[in-house]
Each structure stands twice: as structure tokens, then as C-alpha cells.
Amino acid sequence: MFWMLPKNADHTHTMCWAYFDVDHSRDLVTVHALIGAGKEIFHTVSREEAREDWNYLVSRGWVRATDAQVKEAKMDRRTLDLLAKD
């Protein structure tokens, strides 16, 4: 699983996160991204389509989150899914 967040965001307080969860057995990627107020990407797509999502976020100034940032923010799939429901 790979995580992203806006480049200069305070990772302990931002609600903008994205994860890319690769299912190697099916060659698919689940992408879930909260990219702004009321804006969300959530789908399971091919690796090529996931790469387009990744590049879109990079073009908006997002970067790959470090393991330390993810751990410190206590971010996981369930937490991101709950944030999306709020």
C-alpha cells in the first residue's frame, strides 16, 4: 500500500490523504483519495489507470507519504474511509 498527501500539509492534521492498495493477484489497484471539500476518488482500477490518478495528484502538488508520517498520523484504510463519511 502506498500513501500520498499534499506536499506541505501538516500530516497530523490534514484530512487530505490518498492510498493506493495494489492487489497483485488480480493486477488491480484500489484508489481512495480525499482531495478537498467534497471531492473524493474511490475506485478499483488497472495499474495504468491508477498511475493516471497518481500523476493527477502529483500535478496538484501531492507527494508520497513516508511510513513515519502515516504512522504518526495514525492513518489507515479504516480511518480514511471514516473521514470520507464525515
C-alpha positions as a printed NumPy array, in Angstrom:
array([[  0.   ,   0.   ,   0.   ],
       [  1.224,   3.468,  -0.894],
       [  0.055,   6.685,   0.747],
       [  0.072,  10.281,  -0.53 ],
       [ -0.714,  13.671,   0.952],
       [ -0.417,  17.321,  -0.128],
       [  3.246,  18.383,  -0.21 ],
       [  3.267,  20.957,   2.581],
       [  0.373,  19.593,   4.623],
       [  0.678,  19.033,   8.345],
       [  0.262,  15.271,   8.151],
       [ -1.05 ,  15.081,  11.713],
       [ -3.979,  17.423,  10.999],
       [ -4.816,  17.204,   7.296],
       [ -7.918,  15.389,   6.137],
       [ -6.497,  15.117,   2.601],
       [ -4.973,  11.677,   2.197],
       [ -4.84 ,   9.059,  -0.536],
       [ -3.964,   5.4  ,  -0.595],
       [ -3.167,   3.067,  -3.441],
       [ -3.637,  -0.579,  -2.472],
       [ -2.216,  -2.975,  -5.066],
       [ -3.827,  -6.409,  -5.455],
       [ -1.08 ,  -8.316,  -7.265],
       [ -3.18 , -11.453,  -7.69 ],
       [ -5.791,  -9.603,  -9.773],
       [ -3.456,  -6.891, -11.133],
       [ -5.788,  -4.182,  -9.827],
       [ -5.352,  -1.152,  -7.592],
       [ -7.881,   0.288,  -5.166],
       [ -7.515,   4.05 ,  -5.043],
       [ -9.134,   6.116,  -2.308],
       [ -8.318,   9.81 ,  -2.133],
       [ -9.869,  12.688,  -0.237],
       [ -8.638,  15.611,  -2.31 ],
       [-10.665,  18.523,  -0.971],
       [-14.001,  19.585,   0.411],
       [-16.495,  17.151,  -1.036],
       [-14.002,  15.785,  -3.576],
       [-13.164,  12.117,  -3.472],
       [-11.72 ,   9.449,  -5.737],
       [-12.696,   5.89 ,  -4.822],
       [-12.451,   3.038,  -7.291],
       [-10.648,  -0.174,  -8.178],
       [ -8.851,   0.121, -11.496],
       [ -5.991,  -1.24 , -13.582],
       [ -2.438,  -0.245, -12.727],
       [ -2.356,   2.099, -15.729],
       [ -5.477,   3.916, -14.557],
       [ -4.112,   4.088, -11.01 ],
       [ -0.92 ,   5.609, -12.418],
       [ -3.092,   8.326, -14.016],
       [ -4.647,   9.056, -10.599],
       [ -1.172,   9.164,  -9.027],
       [  0.091,  11.571, -11.709],
       [ -3.025,  13.726, -11.286],
       [ -2.325,  14.079,  -7.56 ],
       [  1.365,  14.812,  -8.242],
       [  0.276,  17.557, -10.654],
       [ -1.765,  19.049,  -7.791],
       [  1.312,  19.116,  -5.523],
       [  0.875,  15.81 ,  -3.707],
       [  3.803,  13.6  ,  -2.66 ],
       [  4.249,  10.067,  -1.407],
       [  3.884,   9.979,   2.368],
       [  6.663,   8.397,   4.376],
       [  5.963,   5.455,   6.656],
       [  6.773,   7.719,   9.607],
       [  4.157,  10.29 ,   8.513],
       [  1.499,   7.611,   8.103],
       [  2.324,   6.098,  11.487],
       [  2.466,   9.447,  13.316],
       [ -0.891,  10.494,  11.847],
       [ -2.31 ,   7.077,  12.806],
       [ -3.655,   6.789,   9.278],
       [ -5.015,   3.551,   7.896],
       [ -7.675,   2.489,   5.393],
       [-10.414,   2.4  ,   8.003],
       [ -9.591,   5.898,   9.257],
       [ -9.583,   7.322,   5.735],
       [-12.882,   5.582,   4.974],
       [-14.389,   7.122,   8.129],
       [-13.077,  10.587,   7.209],
       [-14.769,  10.238,   3.825],
       [-18.13 ,   9.602,   5.505],
       [-17.986,  12.848,   7.53 ]])
